[in-house]
Amino acid sequence: MIAEKTLNRTLHIAKSSKKDEFYTQLSDIESELKHYNEHFKNKVVFCNCDDPRISNFFHYFSHNFENLGLRKLITTCYKNQEKDLFIHAEAENAVFLEYTGDKNGNKIPDADEIGIKPLNGDGDFRSKESIDLLKQADIVVTNPPFSLFREYVEQLVKYEKKFLIIGNINAITYKEIFKLIKENKAWLGINLGRGISGFIVPDHYELYGTETSIDSLGNRIISPNNCLWLTNLDTSKRHEDIILTKTYYGNEIEYPKYDNYDAININKTQDIPKDYNGVMGVPITFLHKYNPEQFELIKFRKGNDDKDLSINGKCPYFRILIKNKRLQEHKVIDWKINRNLNISIPNYK
């Protein structure tokens, strides 16, 4: 627990100082991307936070270019302005690369030999050069700066891009991000928390505790276990119902009501009752299993008084207020049966 708190603090410091030097491992990219193959055929992919000489996103897409049926791969990186940044020392300029497939019969292309070019500016994703490249893209896939996550997603939405990006789990709590999820314009990917094994960090990052390591290549790895993939690429997983086994009626004591909202509190997604028709407050990690066809998202965190949801004056960790659509559907069906056949049936609550 102490080690995890230290790692979370490290991420917070990185966010505050805007040194977002957390590089995604190839194994984590492979573990997530394999679920989206059908989305990439004949598409232009843009990795706009990636030096192609060291980026595992470039490695993945270039190595799988033909298998995915990509039309083009574009990568750009921010200019190296500090000597101690974890990037090639010779990177005096921001660079970009447009890759259109293996022309030399090599299994893995060498980025230094396939047309890396300097950008005129610093390669910031908000620059005109980067935006012009973004306009060419169909799908953006990368690990953007955690400190600029809101702004980064806002840009993707503005230009109506498909995306698959890594962020901190707490990004769910940003009102801009939750709004997208509530409106079914974005959702969580397949892997979350410990499903993302860790990030490569530069030498000047201190390693603490058991959630850090050095791999066989000498890479320094930290595993904060509090990150997620955010996307608007559909997968079959997000249409799977959560299997509900608990019951509310007869166990009401296990589901206390909030002081400032007519809803019951639920501490674990697995404890969602199958027979409760009202509003329920669930942990933010519920969104990892959320099926928009099964549940409706009502509200985030606040009660009717616009204060944090509370129970006997105490606030649990952030809750998302939801309602079971399936029970709503059953209620409508039962009402129609009752009306047409004039029979009595139990009421759902």
N, C-alpha and C positions, 0 to 999 in steps of 0.2 A: 504494500500500500504506500509506504514511504517513497519507494522508487517510482511508482506511478505518479505520485504528486510532484516529485522532482521533475519528471519528464513533462508533465503538463505545464509546470512552471517554465521549463525551457521553451516550450512552444509559445507560451504567453510572452516571454521575453523577446522571442523572435518576432512575434507580432508587433510588439511595442516598438522595437528598434527597426522594423521593416527589413530585417535580414532573414529572408525566407529561404534559407539554404537547406531544404529538405528534398532529397532526390529519391524518386520512386524506384523501388527494386523491380527488376524484370519479372521475377516470380509473381509479384503482386499484380503487375500489368497483365500477365498471361492469365492469371486466375480470374480476373474480372472480364477481360476483353473476349474471352472465349464464348461468352453468353450473348454476344451482339453481332456475330459474323454476318447475319443476313442484312444488316443495316449498311454495310460498307461497299457493296457491289457498285462499281462505276461512280464512286463518290470521291470528292476531294477532301482529304483530312488535313487539318491545320493544328500543329502543336506549337503554340505561340509563346511558350515559356521554356524552350528547349534548344540548347546548343547541340546540334546533330553529332558532334564529335564525342559527346559523353552521355547524351540522353538515351535512356532505356525506352522511351516512347518512340524515338526515331528507330532504334534497334528493332523494336517489335514490328512496327509498321513496314519498314523496309524489308525485313526478313520475310514477312508474310504478305508482301505486296500483291503477288500474283494469286496466292491462295484466297485472299479476300476480294480480289477483283477490283482493286483500287484504280482510280483514274490518275490521281496525283497525290503526293504527300508534300506538304510545306511545313518547314520548321523555322522558327526565329528564336533568337535569344537576346536578352538584355545585355547592354555593353558592360564589360568588366571595368569598373571604375575604382576598385580597391584591390590592392595586391594580394590580400589574404583571402579573397573570395574563392570558393571551391569551383574553379573553372580553369581551362587551359591558360597558362601564363601568357601565351602569345596572343590571346584574344584581345587585341587592342581596339577592335571595333565590334559593334553589334553585327551579327551575320544572319543570313537566311539561306535556305536551301530548298529548291524545288526538285523533287525526285519523281520520276515517271517510270520507274521499273529498272530491273537489272539488264543492262545493255552488254555486259561483258561475260555473262555466264557464271558470275561469282555467286556463291550461295549466300554470303553475307556481304553487302556492299561496304566499301571503305569510304566513309563520309568525306575524308580529306581529298578523295580523288574524283568526286562526282559533282563538282560545281558549287561549292560553298562560295557565297558572294557577300561582300560587305554591304550593310545598310548605310544610308546617309545619316540617319539619326541614331538614337540610343537603343532602339528595339523595344521600347516600352509598348505594351499591348494597347495603350491608349493613343499612340502616335499615329499620324496620318498614314505612314508607310505600313504599319501593322494593320490598321483598319482596312486599307486597300486590299491587303492579302486576305483579311478576314472575309471580305465581301466575295472572294472567289470560292470560299470553302463551303462545304456542305455540313461537315461535322468537326467540332473542336474537341480534342482529347489531350489533356495535360494535367499537371499538378500546378495550379496557379498560386501566386503569393497569398498565403493565408491572411496577411494583413490587409489585402485589397480584395478579399473574396466578394463582398457585396458589390463593389464597383465592377468587378470582373463579370459576375453573373448578369448584372444590369446591362452590360454591353452585349452579351450573348443574346439576351432577350430583345434588346433594341434592334439587333440585326437579324432576328428570327433564325438563329442557328441551332442545329441539333448539337448536343454536347454530352460529354462524359468526363467529369472532372473530380479531383480529390479535394476534400475540405475537412475541417474539424467538425465533429459531431455537433458542437454548439452552434454551428451555422444554421441548424434547424430552428434555433431560437430567434434568429434575426427576422424581424417582421417582413422584410422584403422576400426572404427565402420561404418562410412559412406561407406567405400569400401565394407564391407560385405552387407550392405543394397542395394547398387548400383548393386552388383553382384547377388542379390536375394538369399543370403546365410543367411540372418537374416532380421527381420522386427519387427515392433512394435506390442505389444500385444493389448488386448482389452481395458484396462483401462490406463488412462493417466491423469496427472495433478490432478485436483480435483476428478478424478475417483479413486485416491488412497488417502484414507481418512487421513492418518497420521501414524507416527511411535512412538512406545514406546521408551522413553529415560530414562537413569538413573537419580537418584536424584540430581546429581551435575550439570545437565544441567538446565540453567535458562529458565523459560517460559516467553515469551513476547507476548503481544497483543491478538487479538481475534482469531488468528489461532493456539492457544494452549489450552489445556484443561487437566483435570484430570478425568478419567472415573470412573465408579461405583466400580471398583476393586482397585482404587487408583493408577492406571498407569498414568504416565505423558506422554501426547501426544503432539507432534508437527506436524503440517500439512503444509509442505513447498509448496505443490501444484505444484511441478516442477519435478515430478518423472514419470517414465514409466516402463513398462514391455518390455523387449527385448527377442525375442525368434526365433527359427527356426522350431517351431511346427505350422503346417498349421491350419488355421481356415477359415470358410466360409466368414467371414467378410472381409478378405483381397482380396477377389475376387469380391466384390461388387463395381460397378462403382459409382464414385461421380456424383451426379446429377448436371449438369451444367445448369444455367438459364440465366447468363449474356451474353451479346454480346460485342465484341470488336469494330466491324465496326459501326460507328455512335457514339461511346463513346470513341474514341481514347484518348481524353484528360484525362480520368480517368486511363490510363495505360501508364505512361511515360516510355521512353526507357532509358536503362543504357548508361552511357558515354563510358564504356569500354567493352561492349558486346552487340551483336545484339539480344536483348531480352527485353521484357516488364516487368515492375515491378507489382506485385500483393501483396497487403497487407494482404488479408484474403483468405483462401482457397475457401470460398463461392463465391468469386468474380472472380474465374477462368472463362474466357469466353469460350463459347462453339464453337465459330467460328474462333478461332485464331490458325493457323497451325504452327506458329513459336515457338521459345523458350521463356519460361516464367520463371520469378523468383518468387518463392513462399516461405512463411515462413516455418521454419523447422517443425512446427506442422502439415504441410501437410502430413507428413509421417504416421501420425496416421490414415489417410483415404486413403492412397496410395494403388492403385490396379496396380500391375505390368503389367497387361494385358491392362490397360487403358492408363497409362502414362509411358514414358521413363525418367529415371533419367540421366541427361546430365553431370552435374558438380555441385560442391558445392562452394559457396561463392566467388570465384575469377573470375575476368574478363580475357580478352585476354592478358592483361599486367601483369597478376598474382597478381594484387592488388584487394582489396575488391571491389565488385560491387558498383558503385556510380551513383547518379543522380544529375546533376548540381553540381558536386563536393562533394556532401554529401552521406555518406554511410548509407543505411537502415540497420536494423538488418540482421543477416545472412540470406542469401537466397539460396534455392536449385533451380538449373536450370532444367526445365522439358520440355517435349514435349508431345502433345496429340497423342497417337498412333492411336486412333480411326479415327482422321482426316486423318492420313497417310494412313490408310486402305481404307477409302472412296476415297481418291485421286487415289489410284491404281485401285479400282473398276471403278471409273469414266473414267480413262484413257483407260481401256480395253473396256468399252462401246463405248467410242468415237472412238477408233480404229476400232472396229468391225462394228459399225453401221454408222460411218462417220457422227456423229451429233455433234453440238456444245453444250457444257455445261459450266456452270460457273466455274471459277477457284477458288480453295481454296487457301488461303494465310496462 
